Amino acid sequence: MTDIKKTRNPGVIRLREKGKIAVRGKVLAGVMTAPQMAAVSRIAKEFGDGTVGMTARLNVELPGIDRRDAGEVAERLREAGIEPGSTGATLRSVVACKGTVCRHGCYDTQGLARAIEERYGGCDLPRKLKISVAGCPNNCTRVQLNDIGIAGRRYPLFADECEGCGACEKVCREGAVRVVGGKVLFSGETCIGCGDCVAVCPQGAVGVASEGLRLFLGGRSGRVLRVGTEADGLVAEEEILDTITKLLDYFRENALLGERLGEMMERVGVEEVFSAAGMRPRR
């Protein structure tokens, strides 16, 4: 089981102006309540420059804070239910799209992000590690450019009850579904597993042939760009936390200090890392 030791002074970021810092607060799954937003606003006015920034990983940053007030600001954020962090060589905040409520979402993305955070959020690692969660192939959270990327997939099964209305054909942007002579012609090779045809069918004649989570490992962006390696097959939603446990454990035990997941994969072998998590790369 991965050690969940937390980094000292999490969330404190040096700024250009001497003696001034920003404090970053982790917003679980990118969702804040109205009272939390009000509390962040009050803290920013009292201790900072009165502004609040939103980060690329859906967190909040309060700039212009005197370094001596860092501890008090952190405590005030905790009182509002917002943990300071997502800095240093740790598991950074899990980014989730709005798949939980989005009409395209194939699973509870925000719930998964919270579950990962509750189990591993902020745990110390050889170097920072980023996880991104997308609900469908629209990939709003760019899962291939994170150390661990998770994307939902849902593949259709067309039943005999289909009346050939053409609703599925209209919604399929890949052209995987066509209606010819009142009959559905489906191309499994063209289908990308968005599941839109399942949701749109007015007769409920499109069922689910298979669904699950597609994983990508070793991606990163920034100064060095690496597209994550795709796993073969799908991981069941109820098994994903165990898979992440295996990956984090292997990373902690085998990565060199300062080495990102993708760099470790290139050093020890892609097959080796996938095997440690009970998977294999897609060919």
C-alpha positions in Angstrom: 0.0 0.0 0.0 1.3 3.4 -0.9 2.6 5.6 1.9 0.4 8.7 2.3 3.0 10.8 4.1 2.4 14.5 3.3 4.9 17.1 2.2 5.7 19.9 4.7 4.3 23.4 4.1 2.1 22.2 1.2 0.6 24.8 -1.1 3.1 27.6 -0.5 4.5 29.2 -3.7 7.1 31.9 -3.8 6.3 34.9 -5.9 8.4 37.5 -7.7 8.0 40.1 -4.9 10.3 39.4 -2.0 8.5 38.2 1.1 5.3 37.5 -0.8 3.8 34.1 -1.5 0.7 32.5 -2.9 -1.2 29.8 -1.1 -2.7 27.1 -3.3 -5.9 25.3 -2.1 -6.9 22.0 -3.5 -10.5 22.0 -4.9 -11.6 18.3 -5.0 -12.7 17.4 -8.5 -12.8 21.2 -9.3 -16.1 21.7 -7.5 -16.5 24.2 -4.7 -19.6 25.0 -2.7 -20.9 28.6 -2.5 -19.9 28.9 1.2 -16.3 27.7 0.2 -16.2 30.3 -2.5 -17.3 33.0 -0.1 -14.6 31.9 2.5 -11.9 32.0 -0.1 -12.9 35.5 -1.1 -12.8 36.7 2.5 -9.3 35.1 3.0 -8.0 36.7 -0.2 -9.3 40.2 0.9 -7.9 39.8 4.5 -4.5 38.4 3.8 -3.8 38.7 0.0 -4.2 41.3 -2.7 -7.9 40.6 -3.0 -7.7 38.4 -6.1 -8.1 34.6 -6.5 -6.5 32.7 -9.4 -7.8 29.4 -10.8 -5.0 27.0 -11.8 -4.8 24.6 -14.7 -5.6 21.7 -12.3 -8.8 23.4 -11.1 -7.4 24.6 -7.8 -7.4 28.1 -6.2 -4.4 30.3 -5.6 -4.4 33.3 -3.3 -1.5 35.7 -4.2 0.1 38.6 -2.5 0.2 37.0 1.0 3.0 37.9 3.5 5.1 34.8 4.1 4.6 35.2 7.8 0.8 34.7 7.3 1.2 31.4 5.4 0.3 29.2 8.4 -2.8 31.2 9.3 -4.0 31.3 5.7 -3.6 27.5 5.4 -5.6 27.0 8.6 -8.3 29.3 7.4 -8.6 27.3 4.1 -8.8 24.1 6.1 -11.6 25.5 8.2 -13.4 26.1 4.9 -12.8 22.4 3.8 -10.0 23.3 1.4 -6.7 21.6 2.0 -3.6 23.5 0.9 -1.4 21.6 -1.4 -0.7 20.3 -5.0 2.9 21.4 -4.8 6.2 19.6 -4.6 7.1 15.9 -5.3 3.6 14.6 -4.5 0.5 13.3 -6.2 -0.8 16.5 -7.5 -4.5 17.4 -7.6 -6.5 15.0 -9.7 -8.2 16.8 -12.6 -11.7 15.7 -13.6 -14.0 16.9 -16.3 -17.7 17.4 -15.5 -18.6 13.9 -16.8 -20.6 13.3 -13.6 -23.2 15.7 -14.8 -22.4 16.1 -18.5 -24.7 14.4 -21.0 -21.6 12.8 -22.7 -20.1 11.4 -19.5 -19.8 7.6 -19.4 -19.1 7.4 -15.6 -18.8 9.4 -12.4 -15.6 11.4 -13.1 -15.8 13.7 -10.1 -16.6 10.8 -7.8 -13.5 8.9 -9.0 -11.3 12.0 -8.6 -12.5 12.5 -5.0 -11.9 8.8 -4.3 -8.3 9.0 -5.5 -7.7 12.2 -3.6 -9.2 10.7 -0.4 -6.9 7.7 -0.6 -3.7 9.2 -2.0 -4.0 13.0 -2.3 -0.7 14.7 -1.6 1.3 11.5 -0.9 5.1 11.9 -1.2 6.6 10.5 -4.4 10.1 10.5 -6.1 8.7 13.3 -8.2 5.4 14.9 -8.9 2.8 12.7 -10.5 -0.4 14.0 -12.3 -3.6 12.1 -12.8 -6.3 13.3 -15.2 -9.9 11.9 -15.5 -12.1 12.3 -18.6 -15.6 11.0 -19.0 -15.7 10.3 -22.7 -13.6 10.5 -25.9 -14.1 14.2 -26.1 -11.1 14.2 -23.7 -11.6 17.6 -22.1 -8.9 17.0 -19.5 -6.2 15.8 -22.0 -5.6 12.5 -20.4 -2.7 11.5 -22.7 -0.6 14.4 -21.4 -0.7 13.2 -17.7 1.4 10.6 -15.9 -1.8 8.6 -15.5 -4.7 9.3 -17.8 -8.2 7.8 -17.4 -10.9 8.1 -20.0 -14.4 6.6 -20.1 -15.6 4.4 -22.9 -19.1 2.9 -23.7 -19.6 0.7 -26.8 -23.1 0.0 -28.2 -25.1 -3.2 -28.8 -27.9 -2.8 -31.3 -31.0 -4.8 -30.4 -33.7 -6.2 -32.7 -36.2 -3.7 -31.3 -34.5 -1.0 -33.4 -37.0 0.8 -35.7 -34.4 2.5 -37.9 -35.4 6.0 -36.9 -31.8 7.2 -37.5 -31.3 9.1 -34.3 -28.1 7.1 -33.6 -26.7 7.9 -37.1 -27.3 11.6 -36.6 -25.4 11.7 -33.3 -22.4 9.6 -34.4 -19.7 12.0 -35.6 -17.4 9.2 -36.6 -19.8 7.6 -39.0 -19.7 4.3 -37.2 -23.5 4.0 -37.4 -25.5 4.1 -40.6 -29.2 3.3 -41.2 -29.8 1.7 -44.6 -33.3 0.5 -45.5 -34.4 0.7 -41.9 -31.6 -1.4 -40.7 -28.6 -0.3 -38.6 -25.1 -0.9 -40.0 -22.5 -0.7 -37.3 -18.7 -0.5 -37.7 -16.9 -1.6 -34.5 -13.6 -0.5 -36.1 -14.8 3.1 -36.5 -16.6 3.4 -33.2 -14.6 5.2 -30.5 -16.9 4.3 -27.6 -18.5 7.7 -26.8 -21.8 6.0 -26.0 -23.9 8.9 -27.4 -25.9 6.5 -29.6 -26.9 4.5 -26.4 -28.2 7.7 -24.7 -30.0 9.1 -27.7 -32.1 6.1 -28.8 -35.7 7.0 -28.2 -36.7 3.3 -28.2 -34.0 2.1 -25.7 -33.0 -0.3 -28.5 -29.3 0.4 -28.1 -27.7 -1.3 -25.2 -24.2 -1.5 -23.9 -21.9 -4.2 -25.3 -19.0 -3.1 -23.1 -17.9 -0.2 -21.0 -15.0 0.8 -18.7 -12.0 3.0 -18.4 -9.2 3.4 -20.9 -5.8 4.1 -19.3 -2.8 6.0 -20.6 0.6 5.9 -18.8 3.6 8.1 -18.8 2.3 11.3 -20.5 3.5 14.8 -19.6 3.4 18.3 -21.0 5.4 21.5 -20.4 9.1 21.7 -21.3 9.1 18.0 -22.3 6.2 16.6 -24.2 5.4 12.9 -24.0 2.1 11.3 -25.1 1.0 8.6 -22.7 1.1 4.9 -23.8 -2.4 3.4 -24.1 -3.3 0.3 -22.2 -4.8 -2.7 -24.0 -8.5 -3.2 -23.2 -10.6 -1.5 -20.5 -10.4 -1.4 -16.8 -13.6 -1.9 -14.8 -14.6 1.2 -12.8 -14.7 -0.8 -9.6 -11.1 -2.0 -10.2 -9.5 1.3 -11.1 -8.4 2.3 -7.5 -6.5 -1.0 -7.1 -4.8 -0.4 -10.5 -3.7 3.1 -9.4 -2.5 1.6 -6.1 -0.2 -0.8 -8.0 1.1 2.0 -10.3 1.9 4.4 -7.4 3.6 1.6 -5.4 5.7 0.6 -8.4 6.6 4.3 -9.0 7.6 4.9 -5.4 9.7 1.7 -5.3 11.4 2.0 -8.7 11.7 5.6 -9.8 14.9 7.5 -9.3 14.7 10.7 -7.4 13.4 13.4 -9.7 12.3 11.0 -12.4 8.8 11.3 -13.9 6.7 8.2 -14.6 7.3 8.3 -18.4 11.1 8.6 -17.8 11.0 5.6 -15.6 9.0 3.7 -18.2 11.7 4.4 -20.8 14.4 3.3 -18.4 12.9 0.0 -17.0 10.7 -0.8 -20.0 7.1 0.0 -20.9 6.0 -3.7 -20.7 7.5 -3.9 -17.2 5.5 -1.0 -15.8 2.2 -2.1 -17.4 2.8 -5.7 -16.1 3.2 -4.4 -12.5 -0.3 -3.0 -12.8 -1.7 -6.2 -14.3 -2.0 -4.6 -17.8 -0.2 -4.6 -21.1 0.3 -1.8 -23.6 -1.9 -1.6 -26.7 -0.2 -2.6 -29.9 
